Amino acid sequence: MDILKKHILLVDGMALLFRGFYATSFRGNFMRNEEGIPTNGVYQFLRYFTDGIHTFQPTHVVCCWDMGSKTFRNEIYDAYKANRGAPPEELIPQFDLVKEAVNIFNVPNIGVINYEADDVIGTLANTLSKDTHVTILSGDYDLLQLVAANVDVAIMKKGIGNYDVYNEANFLNKKGLYPHQIIEFKGLTGDSADNYPGIKGIGEKTALKLLQTYGNMDNILQSMDELTKGIRSKIETDIAMFHLSKELAEIKCDVELEFTIDEPLQINATEIEANLIKLGVKHPPIESYVSSNFTV
């Protein structure tokens, strides 16, 4: 295959699994299989996964995963994500089960110890986009910093098949910033979901205005006399936390990993459905997502 015609779909596996689990578990129906193992998260993951393939028509797919709750970011800041509790007990057995389901599609599962899935996605996007179109599928807005030439980020919206796609052409209009400014923005505002504070008292509106006016923190610091006394005081007080928060927010794009692009994705719906049944996982109708690129 001509490498310029390749289109890689990088799937944020954990984001899809958690989203799928919570989208279905509120009813109390965990869809236990014959062995009593909950499968609701895997079922909904497969709905998102197959719809992503159907919608974006990639030639290749890679699924990226976290490899534990602790990463190098916890070494930098021990409170990083410390506000998150343990996953529900019904979700825990589905972590391995969902990877087995992905294997049935002959899609590689990739994760690197001490790094988050975001870092793996960033590294693959950075490497592959030099000569291949890349689409990142997730619900995590942190990944927007990866938008670049040949790299799109598809943010999942409510329901199935609803995506907000960010690319190099529309990013500034959508966000009011450039992709590389996202980590500066996070450094200013912090991230309550990941439990790092940024600069206390600087909210999203103020951060956006500062970055639209000055571009980055270096320029802000050179223009302190133009700021209000209150904003100047907040920055001076918490500048160290800005740099720490920015470091935590930045996705690593140089993780050491071995990956080669194998044969194009081929979906044999009949075979996949048979193997999912053997795995004990209820699944959406795979044939619904088969296009002319795939086999039945």
N, C-alpha and C positions, 0 to 999 in steps of 0.2 A: 504493500500500500504506500502511495505517495505520502511522505511524512507531513506535507503541508495540508493534506486533507484529513489528518487525524484530529479528533475532537475528544479530549479526555474529560470525563465527569469525575470530579473528586468529591466523594460523599463524606460528610461529617457524621460518621456512624453513631456516635454517642448522642449527638443532638437529635437525630431522628428517632433513636430508641427511647430516650427520655420523653420526647414529645409524644411519641406513640403510646407509651405506657400511661402517661397522665391523661391523655385524650380519651382513654377507654376505661381506666381503673376507677374513675369516680362513680361508675355505676355498680361497682363491686363485682363485675364479671371479669375474672382473670383468665378465662378461657383455658382452664387446665386440661392437659392432655390425659391419655390413659394412665400415664405414670404419675399423675397428680402435679405435674410441673406447669406453672403458669406460662401462658404463651401470648397474652394479649399485646404486650409490647412488641414482640416479634411480628405478630400479625399486622399491626398498624405500621411498623417499620417497613414491612414488605409492600404495603400500599404506597407509602411515600417513595420508597426505593424504585418500584416498578413505574410509578407515575413520572419520576424524574427521568428515567430512561426513555419512556414514551414521549415526554415533552421535549427533551433536549437532544434526543437522537445521537448519543455519543458513539464513537467507534470503539472506545475503551472506557472501562469504569474501574475505579480504585476506591476502596472503603477504608477510611482512616479512623483510628481509635486512640483514646487515652489508654495508658497502660498502668493504671493505679491512681490513687487519689493524691499522691505527693509527686512533685516535680522540682526542677531546679529553682522554680519561683518561690517555693517554700523555704529554700535555703537563703534566698535573698530577703524574704519577708515572711516570718513564720505565721503571721495572721492571714496570709493569702488563702482565700476561700474557707477560712476557719468557721465562717458562719453557716456553712452547709452541713446538714445532718447526714447520717448514714442513709443510703438508699433503702427504699421499702423492701422488706424481705421477699415479697413476691417478684420484685424486679431482679434480684441478685442472680438466680439461676438463668435468667434470660441473657446475661452478658455473654456467656459462652454459646448459648443456643443460637443467638442471632448471627454469630460469626460462622457457625456451621451452616446456617441458612444461606448466608452470602457465598460461602464456598460452593454451594450447589449451583450457583450461577456462573461458576468458574471466574469469579471476581476476587482479586487478591485483597486480603485484610492486612493492613500495615499499621504498626504502632512501634514506638521507640521508648524504651524505659527512660524515665526521668524527664520526658517531654510530653506536652499535650498534643492531642490530635491536631490542633490549630498549627502547631509548629511543623508537623509532618506535612500537612496540607500546604503550608507556606513554602516549605522546601521543594515539594513536588511541583507546585505551581511555578516557582521561580526557575526551576530547572527545565521543565517541560515546555513552558510558554515561549522559549526561545525559537522554537520551530513548530509548535503545536497549539491549537486553540484549547483553552482550559475553561471549564465551567465548574465552579464550586457550589455545591448544594448544601445549605445549612439554614438554621434559623438564628444563627449567632451573628449579630451585627459587628462584633469584634473583627470578623474576617473581612470587612469592607476595606481595611487598610491594604489588602492584597490586590485590589482592583488595579489593573495595569493593561498595557497593550497585550492583547491575546488572553487576558484573564478577566472573566466575568464572575460575579458573585450573585447567585440566585437565592434570595431570602424567602423562605417558606412563609406564607400567610395562612390565615385561618382556612380550614378545609383542605381538600385534596385538589391539587392541580392549580393552586393560586400562588404565583411567584412575583416578587418584586426584583427585577434583574438590574443590577448595577454594572455599568461598564465604563470604560475610559471616556466615552463620548457624553454620557448623561450624568456622570457622578457629581460634578460641580453644581449642576442645576438641581439635582435631587437633595444634596446634603449641604450645599453652601460652602463646602470645603473641598480640598483635593485629598486623594487617598492618603498621601504621606502625612497629612495633618491630623489624621485620626488619633495617632498616638500622642500628639501634642494635646489634643482635645481631652483624651483620657487622663493625661498627666495633670491637666487643670481641674477636671471635674471629679476624677476618681471613678470608681465603679463599685456600687454597693453590692452587686451580685457576686463580684469577686473579692469584696471586702478590702479594698484599698481606697484611701480617702482623697487623694489629690490635694488640692489647696482648699482648706476649709473656708466656706463662704463663697466660693466661685461656682456658680451654677452653669447650666448648659447655655443659657442665653448670653451670659457674660463671656463665657469661654468662646462661643461662636463669634461674638463681636470682636474680641481681642485678636483672634486668629485671622478673621477677615481683614482687620485693620493692619496688623503687624506681621502676620505670616507664621511666626514661630516664637518660642520663648526667648531666644537670643535677641531678637529684635524688640520684644517687649521690654526686656531688661535694659536695653539701650535707650528706651523711650519712657522711662519711669516718670519723668517730670511731666509727661502729657497725661498721666493717669490720675484718677481721683485719689484723694488721700486714703480712702478706705480700701480700694483695690490694691494700691501700692503697698499698704501695710500688710494685707493678706498674703501677697506674693512674697514680700520680704520675710514674713514669718514662716512660711511653709515651702520655700523654694527647694529645700532638701527633699521634702515629700513629693514635690512635683517630679523631680528627677527619678525618684524611686518608683513612683506610679507609672511614669512613662516607660521605664525599663520593664515593669511587670506587664504593661499593655502591649509592648512590641512583640509581634510574632516572629519567631526565629525562622529564617529562610535558608539556613546553612547547616541543618542537622545532618549528621553522618548517617546515611542509610543506603542500602543497595536496592536499586529498582531498575528494571528494564521493561520496556513496552513489549508485551507479548502479542500473540495473535489477537485480531479484533474480536470484540464481544459477539458471541453467537448464542442466541437464546432458543433452546429447544424446549418449547413450552410443555410438551407432553412429558418429557424426561424430567424437567424441573419439578413439575407438579407431583410426579410419582415419588421423587426423592424427598420432597417436603412432607408428603404423607408418611413416608418411612421415618422421617425425623420426628414425627408427631406434632407437626406445626400446621394449624389451620392457615390457609393462605388465600389471597385474592385470586381471581381467575387470571392466570398469567397470560393466556392467549389474548386477553383483551388489550394487552400492551405490546403485542407482536406487530411489527411493521414490516415493510418490504425488505428491511435490512436483516431481518432475523428469520429463523426457521421454526416451523411448528412440528 
